[in-house]
Amino acid sequence: MKLSVAMIVRNEAAMLPACLAALGPCELVVVDTGSTDTTRAIAEGAGARIFDFAWCDDFSKARNFALQQCTGDWVLVLDADERVSKALWAELEALPQSAGAATVVMRNVQAHGHVRDARLLRVFRNSPDIRFRYPIHEDVCESVTAYLEREGQALVQLEGVIEHLGYSREYAASRGKRERDQRLLEQHLRDEPHNLYSHFKLLELARFWADGPLAARAAPRAFKVLEHASDLKTSPWAGELAVLIANALWPKAPREALRFLDALATRITPSAAWQLRRAELLELLGEVEASRSAFTACAGFKGQLGDLQLSTVRPRMGLARLAMAEGNLQEALSWTQQALALSPDDPEAKLASSLLSKAA
């Protein structure tokens, strides 16, 4: 098997060396969108095939240009601020013949040493039918899904980790990512006002930057588009979009927010984000058994794309809170310890474990 690593870069001299040092034998394809530092020299020193691409405010076009240069059987898409673990590289070298694409665990390094894991689709067969969409937050899932169905191949879940260093607000702000992403998203929505994916990403950006006014402006527009959308079941992020809309439109009205989420039950493919928020709203409303059922259902989601904490740590802490409210401290401690085993640095789980260990 020949593996191509496809990257787009611009002024990544600080991050690129460690990224390249973590790679094993591969074809390294680097597309430069206008570097003025030593990025090109670093890539050349690693044996990369380097191509120039005139930046046009469209990440998908740059990504797809990189894919066109790849000659390997498989493609791994990377950014300069990402580090491939040895365990993941070993999995990449042993991909089964039945596979057509693979997800990886992206470990987002946050402030104070905390991490947050997400499952992302980053590995796929090298095919001209597999291409990215959207100018910002580019996504390849739609074309990969169509390719897998046509070829009768499987999507496999790799457990190896890619460490992502560019997730913190401080780093993103230093690179001007917020202003760039918001500008490109709003520009895309002016061109395609009914594009739900970009509505979702704009609300996600508002959440990441804790920008309440932006969420308040974006949510009503997304709500109107969502009302008339007909293909929600094919969009794995639809449940999370619904949660972002509900949080923005009904921040202090849990009954209304829950009614909105429940009305979408038959229109979306249930997800951890959707089920978790339902459970939390039911908890706020004092509907204990319904909340417990929803938290349990949320903890049952496996292998979904997106934030892994939504189906691991968060529902277990919800079950711990319900047990605490009923005075079942040993049960609460058990759920808290399970959460800590999954995420040792989780602040809520650490505090609850300390208090419960003393009380129980």
C-alpha positions in Angstrom: 0.0 0.0 0.0 1.3 3.5 -0.9 0.0 6.3 1.4 -0.1 9.9 0.3 -0.1 12.7 2.9 -1.9 15.8 1.6 -1.3 19.1 3.2 -2.1 22.8 2.5 0.2 25.3 4.2 1.0 28.9 4.6 3.6 30.4 6.9 3.8 27.2 9.0 7.5 27.3 9.8 6.9 27.1 13.5 4.5 24.1 13.4 5.6 22.1 10.3 8.9 20.5 11.5 7.3 18.5 14.3 4.4 17.5 12.0 6.7 16.1 9.4 8.9 14.4 11.9 6.0 12.2 13.1 5.3 10.8 9.6 6.5 7.4 8.4 7.2 6.4 4.8 4.8 8.1 2.5 4.4 10.4 -0.5 4.3 13.9 1.0 2.2 16.4 -1.1 2.4 20.0 0.2 0.4 22.7 -1.4 1.7 26.2 -0.5 -0.9 29.0 -0.7 1.6 31.9 -0.3 4.2 31.4 2.4 6.7 34.1 3.1 8.7 32.3 5.8 10.8 29.1 5.6 7.9 26.7 5.1 8.8 25.7 1.6 12.5 24.9 2.6 11.3 22.8 5.6 8.9 20.8 3.3 11.6 20.4 0.7 14.0 19.1 3.3 11.5 16.4 4.2 11.3 15.3 0.6 7.9 16.8 -0.2 6.5 17.4 -3.6 5.6 21.0 -3.4 2.9 22.8 -5.5 1.8 26.4 -5.5 -1.8 27.4 -5.3 -3.1 30.9 -5.5 -5.3 31.5 -2.5 -9.0 32.2 -3.4 -10.8 32.1 -0.1 -11.8 28.5 -0.6 -10.3 25.7 1.5 -12.0 23.0 -0.5 -10.5 24.1 -3.8 -7.0 24.1 -2.2 -7.6 20.7 -0.6 -8.9 19.2 -3.9 -5.9 20.6 -5.7 -3.7 18.7 -3.2 -5.7 15.5 -3.8 -5.2 15.8 -7.5 -1.4 15.7 -7.0 -1.5 12.5 -4.9 -0.5 9.2 -6.5 -0.8 6.9 -3.5 -3.5 4.2 -3.0 -4.7 6.0 0.1 -4.7 9.6 1.3 -4.3 11.0 4.8 -5.2 14.7 5.1 -3.2 16.7 7.6 -2.5 20.2 8.8 0.8 21.6 10.0 -0.4 21.9 13.6 -1.2 18.1 13.8 0.9 15.3 15.0 0.3 11.6 14.0 0.9 9.1 16.8 3.0 6.0 16.2 0.0 3.9 17.0 -2.1 5.5 14.3 0.7 5.2 11.8 0.9 1.5 12.5 -2.9 1.2 11.9 -2.5 3.2 8.6 0.1 0.7 7.4 -2.3 -2.2 8.1 -5.6 -0.9 6.6 -7.7 -3.9 5.5 -8.6 -4.6 1.9 -12.3 -4.3 2.7 -11.9 -0.7 3.9 -12.5 2.4 1.7 -12.1 5.1 4.3 -11.2 5.5 8.0 -11.9 7.8 10.9 -9.2 8.9 13.4 -9.3 10.3 16.9 -8.3 14.0 16.8 -7.0 15.0 20.2 -7.5 18.8 20.6 -5.0 20.2 23.1 -6.6 22.9 25.2 -5.6 25.3 27.9 -4.1 24.0 31.2 -3.2 20.6 29.6 -6.8 19.6 29.1 -7.7 17.6 25.9 -10.9 17.0 24.0 -11.2 14.1 21.6 -13.2 14.1 18.4 -13.7 11.4 15.7 -13.0 12.8 12.2 -12.9 11.3 8.7 -9.3 12.0 7.5 -8.3 8.8 5.6 -9.8 7.5 2.3 -8.9 5.7 -0.9 -7.4 7.9 -3.6 -10.3 8.4 -6.0 -11.3 11.3 -8.3 -14.8 10.8 -7.0 -13.8 11.8 -3.4 -13.5 15.6 -3.1 -14.1 18.2 -0.4 -17.1 20.6 -0.3 -17.6 24.1 1.2 -15.2 27.0 1.2 -14.6 26.9 4.9 -14.7 23.9 7.3 -14.3 21.8 4.2 -16.0 18.4 4.4 -15.4 15.2 2.5 -18.1 13.0 4.1 -20.7 13.2 1.4 -18.5 12.1 -1.4 -16.8 9.4 0.8 -20.2 8.0 1.7 -21.3 7.8 -1.9 -17.9 6.2 -2.9 -18.3 3.5 -0.1 -21.8 2.6 -1.1 -20.9 2.3 -4.8 -17.7 0.3 -4.2 -19.1 -1.9 -1.4 -16.3 -0.9 0.9 -16.3 -0.2 4.7 -15.7 2.8 6.8 -13.3 1.6 9.6 -12.6 3.3 12.9 -8.9 3.7 13.8 -8.1 4.2 17.5 -4.8 5.9 16.9 -4.6 9.6 17.8 -3.7 12.8 15.9 -2.7 15.5 18.3 -4.0 18.9 17.3 -2.2 21.9 18.8 -4.2 24.7 17.1 -7.5 24.3 18.9 -7.0 26.8 21.7 -8.6 30.2 21.4 -5.2 31.9 22.0 -3.5 30.1 19.1 -6.5 30.6 16.8 -6.7 34.3 17.7 -3.0 34.8 17.0 -3.5 33.4 13.5 -6.6 35.5 12.8 -8.7 32.4 12.4 -11.9 33.8 14.0 -12.2 36.8 11.7 -11.3 34.7 8.6 -13.7 31.9 9.4 -16.6 34.2 10.2 -16.0 36.2 7.0 -15.9 33.1 4.8 -19.0 31.6 6.4 -21.0 34.7 6.1 -19.8 35.2 2.5 -20.9 31.6 1.7 -24.3 32.2 3.3 -24.8 35.3 1.2 -24.2 33.2 -1.9 -26.1 30.1 -0.5 -28.5 31.3 2.2 -30.1 27.9 2.5 -26.9 26.0 3.1 -27.5 24.4 6.5 -23.9 23.2 6.9 -22.6 26.8 6.9 -25.4 27.9 9.3 -24.2 25.1 11.6 -20.6 26.1 11.3 -21.4 29.8 12.0 -23.3 28.8 15.2 -20.5 26.5 16.1 -18.0 29.4 15.7 -20.2 31.5 18.0 -20.1 28.8 20.6 -16.4 28.3 20.4 -15.8 32.0 20.9 -18.6 32.4 23.4 -20.1 35.1 21.2 -23.7 35.4 22.4 -24.7 38.3 20.0 -23.5 36.3 17.0 -25.4 33.2 18.1 -28.5 35.4 18.7 -28.2 36.8 15.1 -27.4 33.5 13.4 -29.9 31.2 15.2 -33.2 32.7 13.8 -31.9 32.4 10.2 -30.8 28.8 10.8 -34.1 28.0 12.3 -36.0 29.2 9.3 -33.8 27.2 6.9 -34.1 24.1 9.1 -37.9 24.3 9.1 -38.0 23.7 5.4 -35.0 21.3 5.0 -35.9 17.9 3.5 -32.6 15.9 3.8 -31.7 16.1 7.5 -31.2 12.4 7.9 -28.2 12.4 5.6 -26.5 15.2 7.7 -24.8 13.7 10.7 -24.4 17.2 12.2 -28.2 18.0 12.1 -28.7 17.1 15.7 -25.9 19.3 16.9 -27.2 22.1 14.7 -30.7 21.7 16.4 -29.0 22.0 19.8 -27.2 25.2 18.9 -30.4 26.7 17.6 -32.3 25.7 20.8 -29.6 27.0 23.1 -29.6 30.4 21.3 -33.4 30.8 20.9 -34.5 29.4 24.3 -31.6 29.8 26.7 -33.9 30.1 29.8 -36.9 28.2 28.5 -36.1 24.5 28.8 -39.6 23.3 28.0 -39.7 25.2 24.7 -36.2 24.0 23.8 -37.1 20.4 24.5 -40.3 20.7 22.5 -38.2 22.0 19.5 -35.7 19.1 19.8 -38.4 16.5 20.2 -40.2 17.8 17.1 -37.1 16.8 15.1 -37.0 13.2 16.3 -38.3 11.7 13.1 -36.5 14.1 10.8 -32.9 13.6 11.9 -30.6 10.7 12.6 -30.4 10.7 16.4 -27.0 11.7 17.6 -25.1 12.1 20.9 -25.4 15.9 20.8 -29.2 15.8 20.4 -29.8 13.1 23.0 -27.5 14.7 25.5 -29.2 18.1 25.3 -32.6 16.4 25.6 -31.3 14.6 28.8 -30.0 17.9 30.3 -33.3 19.7 29.6 -35.3 16.9 31.1 -33.0 17.0 34.1 -33.7 20.8 34.5 -37.4 20.1 34.3 -37.3 17.5 37.0 -38.3 14.6 34.8 -35.9 12.2 36.4 -36.7 8.9 34.7 -37.0 10.4 31.2 -33.7 12.2 31.8 -32.0 9.0 33.0 -33.3 7.2 29.9 -31.9 9.9 27.6 -28.5 10.0 29.3 -28.3 6.2 29.0 -29.2 6.3 25.3 -26.6 9.0 24.8 -23.9 6.9 26.4 -24.8 4.1 23.9 -23.7 6.0 20.8 -20.5 4.5 19.5 -18.2 5.6 16.7 -20.0 8.8 15.7 -18.1 11.6 14.0 -17.7 14.6 16.3 -16.9 15.3 19.9 -16.4 12.0 21.7 -17.1 13.5 25.2 -20.8 13.9 24.2 -21.2 10.1 24.3 -18.7 9.3 27.0 -18.0 11.7 29.8 -21.0 14.0 29.7 -23.8 11.4 29.9 -22.0 9.6 32.7 -21.7 12.9 34.7 -25.5 13.5 34.0 -26.2 10.1 35.5 -24.0 10.9 38.4 -25.9 14.1 39.0 -29.3 12.3 39.0 -27.9 9.7 41.5 -26.6 12.5 43.7 -30.0 14.2 43.7 -31.6 11.0 44.9 -29.0 10.5 47.6 -27.4 7.5 45.9 -23.8 8.6 46.6 -22.1 5.3 45.8 -23.9 5.1 42.5 -22.9 8.7 41.8 -19.3 8.0 42.6 -19.3 5.0 40.3 -20.5 7.0 37.4 -18.0 9.8 38.2 -15.1 7.3 38.3 -16.2 5.9 34.9 -16.2 9.5 33.6 -12.7 10.1 35.0 -11.4 6.9 33.5 -12.4 8.2 30.1 -11.2 11.8 30.7 -8.9 12.2 33.7 -8.7 16.0 33.5 -12.4 16.7 33.2 -13.1 19.5 35.7 -16.7 18.5 36.6 -15.7 14.9 37.1 -12.6 15.8 39.2 -14.6 18.0 41.5 -17.4 15.5 41.9 -15.1 12.7 42.6 -13.3 14.6 45.3 -16.5 15.6 47.0 -18.2 12.2 46.7 -15.1 10.3 47.9 -15.3 12.3 51.1 -19.1 12.0 51.5 -19.5 8.3 50.5 
